[in-house]
Amino acid sequence: MRTGKRKCLQVIFLVVTALLFLPPSYAEVSLHGFLEGNYSFNTASQNPSGSDLKLAEETLQLRLNTEGESYRLVLKTRAIYDHIAGKTRIRLREGYFDYAADDWEVTVGRQVITWGVGDLIFINDVFPKSYAAFFGGKPLEYMKKGIDGIRIGLYPASVSLEIVVIPFFTPDDNPSSDRFWLFDPMPSVTDREEKKPSTTIENTEIALRAYRDISGFDTSVYFYKGFFRQPSLLPEDTVSALVFYPEVSVYGISLQGRAAGGILSLEAGYYESRQDRNGTDPVIPNSRTKFLLGYQRQLRKDFTAGVQYYCERMHRYSAYERNVSAGLPVQKRLYQLVTLRLTRFFMHRNLRLSVFSFYSPSYGDYMLNPEVKYNFTDDIWAAAGGNLFGGGYSWSRFGQMDRDDNIYLQIRYEF
Amino acid sequence: MKKLLAVLIFILILAGNSYGLTGEDIVRKSQNAFFYPGKDFKARVVMRLISRTGKQRIRELTMLRKNYGDEQKYFIYFFRPSDVRGMTFMVYKYPGRDDDRWLFVPAINMVRRIAAQDKRSSFVGSDFTYEDVSGRDVEEDTHELLKKETLQGRNCYVVKSTPKAGDMDYSYKLSWVDETSFLPIKEQYYDRQGELYRVFTADEIKDIDGIPTVTKRTMKDLQSGHRTEVTFTEVHYNIGIDDSLFTERYLRRPPRKWIK
């Protein structure tokens, strides 16, 4: 937690420094935010820690926006009261300064960046996620976490460029083992020390995106050099292990445009596992090629369907097979996943029914997320839904969460 | 003398034109007057969605449009309601084929394409459809000039437009089109049973920068009793909107000078 505070301070320092150089005129200040309750109840079994609740939180978010002709200063903070933990957390959701000139712009500080064309499938969106929020039944925006860094946009006539430099590493938030039943490859290893990449020049993450329209398709190419945001576990002895984040580079492409009466999305990426190029290290993920094909279409008035096919192919598979630790599940060379999303609006879009599902033909496991959302007024909405997991194996992505089924309630007042 | 003759001929041509117009000519001119005036256009739009019982919801947005021949680009920035504040929406509109639509979601800084096959879908939950907001291809209907009639002191053409496709939610539409401005003053939609069920009215027309503009309009659904009242304020034409506005860059970071 101390590093979290340090990071917050760093961001605030950057923002305040940037402010000092601002022309004071024409600033417009606005304050908005929301008050929200998020509650999630177990339906299959209690948490590992014995609670019936996966989530019981109230959140106050404040967004302070100061804006001039060519600059913005945004501070978005959250105060969260967690009933299960019995304590309050304060979080800086976003805190950045940005400046825009005619053909370039720069954003400095904590900011959320979303790349790629997948719907809840991320190949070239190499930025941190919160799977804890997603599986626990929080609104989707909580799934994306901010990065602490600098984003530069360059806009010459022919192509647009985004350059993201991230000196401070942020890992994904995974569901915690006291609230979720999760597969643990090393249950006897209780002493785990997390080692994040230190903040040095050579550890600075770089993400690039170049994009333009190519015959009606939004086309992007991507590059990332940094770290896996999912941890690897390196056993040191029988009871202790090191949790670390191996190096990775990603080379990718995406296309999205109108085709066959709908929206067609294509995305691919090559994940080069830089610390395990020959695939022999059982602790570090092998290099992989990931591919996504998506199609979205309006079936009729206010009713939309989206389907996706995703697969990832492991490279150096025979080396992986030879070296996989005894007693651990053996992954298939090809992992496949299909998704379906149906969304229907009623009552002048005040009522929304939706369902999203993941199903993996590789392991036979699934996740199902039906939801109903209603806007009581222009400022108050509530959503109720469920996250149902099952099928597959005790270690596969959704199969391991078989006992984590939950129903959730979200209610928000925005101002 | 020559000058006078030229003026006379000019007047004759004008007069001849307006008397010899077909239903399709009138609808084409009406579309031009209603959806295409100026090289570009900007307005602050307030939509009141009012239920039968009088319960109101408000949508407030800035709409920017620029013409590219028959094609158009729209840029929309939402102020209200609060759950869409800061969202932007961009449409490239092409005659004769599906639009390109993009939505920007600020909470996660994400730009997405939106499927846009059904132009009869409601625009932001209002009684107006996408077609009502940005126009319907003239070729999609057959147009018949029924008569001329005076409506609210205006001389109007009354045109019946019947969709060529059979699977529409209405069977035909009657339009009262002002003879001078070519703006639609009233439109009546008849359902499959021939019952009147949906009515558009232009409630206020103002002259802005020399262009007659509908600044207040209502669409009422007679079956549900729900209606949407739309007010345009701060309307401007020919303000020199840059082409670059209609790009992902500005969708993600809407420029203050255009949206305020």
Contacts between the chains, C-beta under 8 A, distances in Angstrom:
chain1	res1	chain2	res2	distance
A	28	B	256	7.8
A	32	B	82	7.0
A	32	B	85	6.7
A	34	B	82	7.7
A	67	B	256	6.1
A	68	B	256	7.9
A	69	B	256	6.3
A	69	B	257	6.8
A	72	B	253	8.0
A	98	B	253	7.4
A	100	B	253	6.4
A	100	B	255	7.7
A	105	B	249	7.8
A	105	B	253	6.9
A	111	B	109	7.2
A	112	B	107	7.8
A	112	B	108	5.7
A	112	B	109	4.8
A	113	B	109	5.7
A	114	B	108	5.1
A	114	B	109	5.3
A	114	B	110	3.9
A	140	B	108	7.4
A	141	B	105	7.9
A	141	B	107	4.0
A	141	B	108	5.2
A	143	B	108	7.8
A	144	B	108	4.5
A	144	B	109	7.8
A	144	B	110	8.0
A	153	B	249	6.5
A	155	B	244	7.7
A	155	B	249	5.7
A	160	B	247	7.5
A	160	B	248	7.0
A	160	B	249	6.2
A	211	B	248	7.2
A	216	B	100	7.5
A	218	B	113	7.0
A	218	B	248	7.5
A	256	B	113	5.4
A	257	B	100	7.9
A	257	B	113	7.4
A	258	B	98	5.9
A	258	B	100	6.4
A	258	B	113	7.9
A	261	B	98	7.6
A	261	B	117	5.9
A	262	B	115	5.5
A	262	B	117	7.0
A	263	B	113	4.9
A	263	B	114	7.5
A	263	B	115	5.1
A	265	B	113	8.0
A	296	B	113	7.9
A	296	B	115	4.8
A	297	B	115	5.4
A	297	B	117	6.6
A	298	B	115	4.6
A	298	B	116	7.1
A	298	B	117	4.5
A	298	B	118	4.7
A	298	B	121	7.0
A	300	B	118	6.3
A	301	B	118	5.4
A	301	B	120	5.6
A	301	B	121	5.2
A	301	B	122	7.7
A	301	B	169	7.5
A	302	B	121	5.5
A	302	B	122	6.4
A	304	B	115	5.7
A	345	B	122	7.7
A	345	B	125	7.6
A	348	B	49	5.9
A	348	B	57	7.4
A	348	B	122	6.7
A	348	B	125	4.1
A	348	B	126	7.1
A	348	B	127	8.0
A	348	B	226	6.9
A	349	B	122	6.4
A	349	B	124	7.1
A	349	B	125	3.3
A	350	B	57	7.6
A	350	B	125	6.7
A	375	B	57	7.9
A	375	B	81	7.7
A	375	B	83	7.3
A	377	B	57	7.6
A	378	B	57	5.3
A	378	B	58	6.0
A	378	B	80	6.6
A	378	B	81	3.6
A	378	B	82	6.7
A	379	B	81	6.7
A	379	B	82	5.4
A	379	B	83	8.0
A	381	B	83	6.2
A	412	B	83	7.7
A	414	B	81	7.8
A	414	B	82	3.6
A	414	B	83	5.6
A	414	B	85	7.8
A	415	B	82	6.5
